[in-house]
Each structure stands twice: as structure tokens, then as C-alpha cells.
Amino acid sequence: MAMSPESFLRLVAFIDIVFGAVHVYCKKFTRSARDKGGVAGFLFGSALVLYGQTLLILVGGNMRPSKVMLAAGKLVLAVWSLIFGLFAMNQRDQTAAAVSLIFFFVLGIFMVGAMHQIVRWDAGGKLAE
């Protein structure tokens, strides 16, 4: 079953929006001793929601967004997730949040690779830009 690049990007956007909303809502689970209000979790979740909404707007319109910029944005968010997860892992009783962040990193790297392959397949073997 082949998936079009637009459908895959919508799926990526949906996952980012849901994961970001969960981190905004559950920011208390990723707060540290120096971050009593959970601002880091709020900022990370907000960045994910904004990325997902931007992705939906770009894919839904008639314009053809740069797939390289979309993949680069996803890669930055994935690396940010890994770093944030490692910091959350240092806190006591933050294991579930840290594991979810590290899982998001692995999923994000997979999505960047899948995005690259789907775009190549859709272009007939050449990179479509």
C-alpha cells in the first residue's frame, strides 16, 4: 500500500499536534528543580503544536512546500526531544515522560527517513523539490 507524500505529512502533523498537546497539558511531569512551572515542557509542546499546524497549512494549500525544510524542522524537534528527554531522565519520578520523549526522538528520525523515501518514490527516483 503506497502512501502519498501529502497523506504522510498529514499523519506526521497529526502525531506532532497530539504529542505536543499532551506535553503542554502534562507539563508538570517534565519539570525540574529549577523549572518549577514546567516552562520547558510547555515550550516543547507548543513548538510541536505549531510545527504540526504549519505542516497542515502547507500541505493543505496549493503551494508545494520545500520537503527539505520540513524534514529539517522535524529533525530539530527530534533532537530537542532527545535532549529534553535526557534532562527529564535526571529527575526523580520522571521516567515515563523521559521515555516518551526518547521514543518521540526515535519516531522522529524514522519519519525524516520515511519522508525522504516517500518523496523520492513519488518523484520517480529523483528528489522532488
Biotite code that builds the C-alpha atoms (Angstrom):
import biotite.structure as struc

atoms = struc.array([
    struc.Atom([0.000, 0.000, 0.000], chain_id="A", res_id=1, res_name="MET", atom_name="CA", element="C"),
    struc.Atom([1.620, 3.209, -1.162], chain_id="A", res_id=2, res_name="ALA", atom_name="CA", element="C"),
    struc.Atom([1.138, 6.461, 0.686], chain_id="A", res_id=3, res_name="MET", atom_name="CA", element="C"),
    struc.Atom([1.259, 9.842, -0.994], chain_id="A", res_id=4, res_name="SER", atom_name="CA", element="C"),
    struc.Atom([3.632, 12.454, 0.437], chain_id="A", res_id=5, res_name="PRO", atom_name="CA", element="C"),
    struc.Atom([0.685, 14.685, 1.387], chain_id="A", res_id=6, res_name="GLU", atom_name="CA", element="C"),
    struc.Atom([-1.021, 11.903, 3.347], chain_id="A", res_id=7, res_name="SER", atom_name="CA", element="C"),
    struc.Atom([2.202, 11.046, 5.139], chain_id="A", res_id=8, res_name="PHE", atom_name="CA", element="C"),
    struc.Atom([2.824, 14.687, 6.046], chain_id="A", res_id=9, res_name="LEU", atom_name="CA", element="C"),
    struc.Atom([-0.723, 14.949, 7.403], chain_id="A", res_id=10, res_name="ARG", atom_name="CA", element="C"),
    struc.Atom([-0.035, 11.885, 9.553], chain_id="A", res_id=11, res_name="LEU", atom_name="CA", element="C"),
    struc.Atom([3.211, 13.443, 10.812], chain_id="A", res_id=12, res_name="VAL", atom_name="CA", element="C"),
    struc.Atom([1.353, 16.691, 11.580], chain_id="A", res_id=13, res_name="ALA", atom_name="CA", element="C"),
    struc.Atom([-1.367, 14.831, 13.492], chain_id="A", res_id=14, res_name="PHE", atom_name="CA", element="C"),
    struc.Atom([1.182, 12.939, 15.603], chain_id="A", res_id=15, res_name="ILE", atom_name="CA", element="C"),
    struc.Atom([3.091, 16.154, 16.360], chain_id="A", res_id=16, res_name="ASP", atom_name="CA", element="C"),
    struc.Atom([-0.051, 18.061, 17.351], chain_id="A", res_id=17, res_name="ILE", atom_name="CA", element="C"),
    struc.Atom([-1.275, 15.289, 19.658], chain_id="A", res_id=18, res_name="VAL", atom_name="CA", element="C"),
    struc.Atom([2.145, 14.733, 21.250], chain_id="A", res_id=19, res_name="PHE", atom_name="CA", element="C"),
    struc.Atom([2.652, 18.482, 21.674], chain_id="A", res_id=20, res_name="GLY", atom_name="CA", element="C"),
    struc.Atom([-0.786, 18.933, 23.243], chain_id="A", res_id=21, res_name="ALA", atom_name="CA", element="C"),
    struc.Atom([-0.050, 16.123, 25.693], chain_id="A", res_id=22, res_name="VAL", atom_name="CA", element="C"),
    struc.Atom([3.202, 17.806, 26.703], chain_id="A", res_id=23, res_name="HIS", atom_name="CA", element="C"),
    struc.Atom([1.519, 21.162, 27.153], chain_id="A", res_id=24, res_name="VAL", atom_name="CA", element="C"),
    struc.Atom([-1.213, 19.583, 29.265], chain_id="A", res_id=25, res_name="TYR", atom_name="CA", element="C"),
    struc.Atom([1.159, 17.356, 31.290], chain_id="A", res_id=26, res_name="CYS", atom_name="CA", element="C"),
    struc.Atom([3.984, 19.860, 31.715], chain_id="A", res_id=27, res_name="LYS", atom_name="CA", element="C"),
    struc.Atom([4.216, 19.089, 35.433], chain_id="A", res_id=28, res_name="LYS", atom_name="CA", element="C"),
    struc.Atom([5.669, 15.650, 34.630], chain_id="A", res_id=29, res_name="PHE", atom_name="CA", element="C"),
    struc.Atom([8.739, 17.123, 32.927], chain_id="A", res_id=30, res_name="THR", atom_name="CA", element="C"),
    struc.Atom([9.516, 19.969, 35.290], chain_id="A", res_id=31, res_name="ARG", atom_name="CA", element="C"),
    struc.Atom([12.810, 20.035, 37.106], chain_id="A", res_id=32, res_name="SER", atom_name="CA", element="C"),
    struc.Atom([14.031, 21.511, 40.381], chain_id="A", res_id=33, res_name="ALA", atom_name="CA", element="C"),
    struc.Atom([14.995, 24.738, 38.598], chain_id="A", res_id=34, res_name="ARG", atom_name="CA", element="C"),
    struc.Atom([11.845, 24.801, 36.432], chain_id="A", res_id=35, res_name="ASP", atom_name="CA", element="C"),
    struc.Atom([9.012, 24.779, 38.956], chain_id="A", res_id=36, res_name="LYS", atom_name="CA", element="C"),
    struc.Atom([6.342, 25.876, 36.495], chain_id="A", res_id=37, res_name="GLY", atom_name="CA", element="C"),
    struc.Atom([7.175, 23.355, 33.785], chain_id="A", res_id=38, res_name="GLY", atom_name="CA", element="C"),
    struc.Atom([8.012, 26.052, 31.236], chain_id="A", res_id=39, res_name="VAL", atom_name="CA", element="C"),
    struc.Atom([10.338, 23.733, 29.290], chain_id="A", res_id=40, res_name="ALA", atom_name="CA", element="C"),
    struc.Atom([7.559, 21.191, 28.738], chain_id="A", res_id=41, res_name="GLY", atom_name="CA", element="C"),
    struc.Atom([5.180, 23.973, 27.748], chain_id="A", res_id=42, res_name="PHE", atom_name="CA", element="C"),
    struc.Atom([7.653, 25.410, 25.222], chain_id="A", res_id=43, res_name="LEU", atom_name="CA", element="C"),
    struc.Atom([8.443, 21.993, 23.746], chain_id="A", res_id=44, res_name="PHE", atom_name="CA", element="C"),
    struc.Atom([4.769, 21.096, 23.424], chain_id="A", res_id=45, res_name="GLY", atom_name="CA", element="C"),
    struc.Atom([3.950, 24.484, 21.923], chain_id="A", res_id=46, res_name="SER", atom_name="CA", element="C"),
    struc.Atom([6.731, 24.111, 19.347], chain_id="A", res_id=47, res_name="ALA", atom_name="CA", element="C"),
    struc.Atom([5.347, 20.710, 18.349], chain_id="A", res_id=48, res_name="LEU", atom_name="CA", element="C"),
    struc.Atom([1.806, 22.033, 18.014], chain_id="A", res_id=49, res_name="VAL", atom_name="CA", element="C"),
    struc.Atom([2.988, 24.995, 15.931], chain_id="A", res_id=50, res_name="LEU", atom_name="CA", element="C"),
    struc.Atom([5.069, 22.708, 13.689], chain_id="A", res_id=51, res_name="TYR", atom_name="CA", element="C"),
    struc.Atom([2.126, 20.365, 13.192], chain_id="A", res_id=52, res_name="GLY", atom_name="CA", element="C"),
    struc.Atom([-0.279, 23.202, 12.394], chain_id="A", res_id=53, res_name="GLN", atom_name="CA", element="C"),
    struc.Atom([2.201, 24.769, 9.978], chain_id="A", res_id=54, res_name="THR", atom_name="CA", element="C"),
    struc.Atom([2.635, 21.406, 8.296], chain_id="A", res_id=55, res_name="LEU", atom_name="CA", element="C"),
    struc.Atom([-1.133, 21.030, 7.894], chain_id="A", res_id=56, res_name="LEU", atom_name="CA", element="C"),
    struc.Atom([-1.443, 24.521, 6.411], chain_id="A", res_id=57, res_name="ILE", atom_name="CA", element="C"),
    struc.Atom([1.414, 23.958, 3.954], chain_id="A", res_id=58, res_name="LEU", atom_name="CA", element="C"),
    struc.Atom([0.178, 20.545, 2.830], chain_id="A", res_id=59, res_name="VAL", atom_name="CA", element="C"),
    struc.Atom([-3.472, 21.620, 2.598], chain_id="A", res_id=60, res_name="GLY", atom_name="CA", element="C"),
    struc.Atom([-2.816, 24.582, 0.304], chain_id="A", res_id=61, res_name="GLY", atom_name="CA", element="C"),
    struc.Atom([-1.995, 24.677, -3.389], chain_id="A", res_id=62, res_name="ASN", atom_name="CA", element="C"),
    struc.Atom([1.650, 25.528, -2.760], chain_id="A", res_id=63, res_name="MET", atom_name="CA", element="C"),
    struc.Atom([4.391, 22.899, -2.760], chain_id="A", res_id=64, res_name="ARG", atom_name="CA", element="C"),
    struc.Atom([6.401, 23.276, 0.427], chain_id="A", res_id=65, res_name="PRO", atom_name="CA", element="C"),
    struc.Atom([10.093, 22.508, 0.484], chain_id="A", res_id=66, res_name="SER", atom_name="CA", element="C"),
    struc.Atom([10.420, 18.948, 1.743], chain_id="A", res_id=67, res_name="LYS", atom_name="CA", element="C"),
    struc.Atom([13.958, 19.671, 2.904], chain_id="A", res_id=68, res_name="VAL", atom_name="CA", element="C"),
    struc.Atom([12.800, 22.447, 5.221], chain_id="A", res_id=69, res_name="MET", atom_name="CA", element="C"),
    struc.Atom([10.008, 20.250, 6.588], chain_id="A", res_id=70, res_name="LEU", atom_name="CA", element="C"),
    struc.Atom([12.468, 17.419, 7.254], chain_id="A", res_id=71, res_name="ALA", atom_name="CA", element="C"),
    struc.Atom([14.976, 19.826, 8.825], chain_id="A", res_id=72, res_name="ALA", atom_name="CA", element="C"),
    struc.Atom([12.287, 21.183, 11.149], chain_id="A", res_id=73, res_name="GLY", atom_name="CA", element="C"),
    struc.Atom([11.300, 17.662, 12.158], chain_id="A", res_id=74, res_name="LYS", atom_name="CA", element="C"),
    struc.Atom([14.953, 16.779, 12.756], chain_id="A", res_id=75, res_name="LEU", atom_name="CA", element="C"),
    struc.Atom([15.447, 19.824, 15.010], chain_id="A", res_id=76, res_name="VAL", atom_name="CA", element="C"),
    struc.Atom([12.356, 18.893, 17.024], chain_id="A", res_id=77, res_name="LEU", atom_name="CA", element="C"),
    struc.Atom([13.530, 15.279, 17.299], chain_id="A", res_id=78, res_name="ALA", atom_name="CA", element="C"),
    struc.Atom([16.963, 16.295, 18.603], chain_id="A", res_id=79, res_name="VAL", atom_name="CA", element="C"),
    struc.Atom([15.321, 18.774, 21.001], chain_id="A", res_id=80, res_name="TRP", atom_name="CA", element="C"),
    struc.Atom([13.137, 15.895, 22.212], chain_id="A", res_id=81, res_name="SER", atom_name="CA", element="C"),
    struc.Atom([16.200, 13.724, 22.878], chain_id="A", res_id=82, res_name="LEU", atom_name="CA", element="C"),
    struc.Atom([17.979, 16.456, 24.844], chain_id="A", res_id=83, res_name="ILE", atom_name="CA", element="C"),
    struc.Atom([14.815, 17.314, 26.779], chain_id="A", res_id=84, res_name="PHE", atom_name="CA", element="C"),
    struc.Atom([14.243, 13.610, 27.489], chain_id="A", res_id=85, res_name="GLY", atom_name="CA", element="C"),
    struc.Atom([17.771, 13.190, 28.831], chain_id="A", res_id=86, res_name="LEU", atom_name="CA", element="C"),
    struc.Atom([17.303, 16.170, 31.142], chain_id="A", res_id=87, res_name="PHE", atom_name="CA", element="C"),
    struc.Atom([13.931, 14.806, 32.286], chain_id="A", res_id=88, res_name="ALA", atom_name="CA", element="C"),
    struc.Atom([15.524, 11.422, 32.953], chain_id="A", res_id=89, res_name="MET", atom_name="CA", element="C"),
    struc.Atom([17.835, 13.020, 35.524], chain_id="A", res_id=90, res_name="ASN", atom_name="CA", element="C"),
    struc.Atom([14.833, 13.995, 37.649], chain_id="A", res_id=91, res_name="GLN", atom_name="CA", element="C"),
    struc.Atom([13.234, 11.587, 40.083], chain_id="A", res_id=92, res_name="ARG", atom_name="CA", element="C"),
    struc.Atom([9.884, 10.076, 39.092], chain_id="A", res_id=93, res_name="ASP", atom_name="CA", element="C"),
    struc.Atom([10.132, 11.425, 35.539], chain_id="A", res_id=94, res_name="GLN", atom_name="CA", element="C"),
    struc.Atom([10.794, 8.108, 33.802], chain_id="A", res_id=95, res_name="THR", atom_name="CA", element="C"),
    struc.Atom([7.550, 7.903, 31.794], chain_id="A", res_id=96, res_name="ALA", atom_name="CA", element="C"),
    struc.Atom([7.956, 11.414, 30.386], chain_id="A", res_id=97, res_name="ALA", atom_name="CA", element="C"),
    struc.Atom([11.615, 10.794, 29.556], chain_id="A", res_id=98, res_name="ALA", atom_name="CA", element="C"),
    struc.Atom([10.836, 7.507, 27.808], chain_id="A", res_id=99, res_name="VAL", atom_name="CA", element="C"),
    struc.Atom([8.074, 9.154, 25.774], chain_id="A", res_id=100, res_name="SER", atom_name="CA", element="C"),
    struc.Atom([10.466, 11.920, 24.708], chain_id="A", res_id=101, res_name="LEU", atom_name="CA", element="C"),
    struc.Atom([13.163, 9.456, 23.689], chain_id="A", res_id=102, res_name="ILE", atom_name="CA", element="C"),
    struc.Atom([10.524, 7.410, 21.840], chain_id="A", res_id=103, res_name="PHE", atom_name="CA", element="C"),
    struc.Atom([9.486, 10.604, 20.030], chain_id="A", res_id=104, res_name="PHE", atom_name="CA", element="C"),
    struc.Atom([13.132, 11.112, 19.026], chain_id="A", res_id=105, res_name="PHE", atom_name="CA", element="C"),
    struc.Atom([13.332, 7.620, 17.522], chain_id="A", res_id=106, res_name="VAL", atom_name="CA", element="C"),
    struc.Atom([9.967, 8.081, 15.815], chain_id="A", res_id=107, res_name="LEU", atom_name="CA", element="C"),
    struc.Atom([11.055, 11.499, 14.520], chain_id="A", res_id=108, res_name="GLY", atom_name="CA", element="C"),
    struc.Atom([14.238, 10.131, 12.954], chain_id="A", res_id=109, res_name="ILE", atom_name="CA", element="C"),
    struc.Atom([12.204, 7.343, 11.357], chain_id="A", res_id=110, res_name="PHE", atom_name="CA", element="C"),
    struc.Atom([9.726, 9.913, 9.977], chain_id="A", res_id=111, res_name="MET", atom_name="CA", element="C"),
    struc.Atom([12.501, 12.012, 8.469], chain_id="A", res_id=112, res_name="VAL", atom_name="CA", element="C"),
    struc.Atom([13.865, 8.928, 6.670], chain_id="A", res_id=113, res_name="GLY", atom_name="CA", element="C"),
    struc.Atom([10.400, 7.827, 5.581], chain_id="A", res_id=114, res_name="ALA", atom_name="CA", element="C"),
    struc.Atom([9.620, 11.348, 4.362], chain_id="A", res_id=115, res_name="MET", atom_name="CA", element="C"),
    struc.Atom([12.778, 11.268, 2.256], chain_id="A", res_id=116, res_name="HIS", atom_name="CA", element="C"),
    struc.Atom([11.942, 7.862, 0.759], chain_id="A", res_id=117, res_name="GLN", atom_name="CA", element="C"),
    struc.Atom([8.299, 8.712, 0.026], chain_id="A", res_id=118, res_name="ILE", atom_name="CA", element="C"),
    struc.Atom([9.291, 11.933, -1.732], chain_id="A", res_id=119, res_name="VAL", atom_name="CA", element="C"),
    struc.Atom([11.885, 10.047, -3.806], chain_id="A", res_id=120, res_name="ARG", atom_name="CA", element="C"),
    struc.Atom([9.350, 7.349, -4.700], chain_id="A", res_id=121, res_name="TRP", atom_name="CA", element="C"),
    struc.Atom([6.744, 9.963, -5.667], chain_id="A", res_id=122, res_name="ASP", atom_name="CA", element="C"),
    struc.Atom([9.232, 11.736, -7.936], chain_id="A", res_id=123, res_name="ALA", atom_name="CA", element="C"),
    struc.Atom([10.163, 8.566, -9.772], chain_id="A", res_id=124, res_name="GLY", atom_name="CA", element="C"),
    struc.Atom([13.505, 8.079, -8.068], chain_id="A", res_id=125, res_name="GLY", atom_name="CA", element="C"),
    struc.Atom([14.657, 11.696, -8.170], chain_id="A", res_id=126, res_name="LYS", atom_name="CA", element="C"),
    struc.Atom([14.445, 14.162, -5.327], chain_id="A", res_id=127, res_name="LEU", atom_name="CA", element="C"),
    struc.Atom([11.421, 16.375, -5.834], chain_id="A", res_id=128, res_name="ALA", atom_name="CA", element="C"),
    struc.Atom([11.830, 19.958, -4.766], chain_id="A", res_id=129, res_name="GLU", atom_name="CA", element="C"),
])
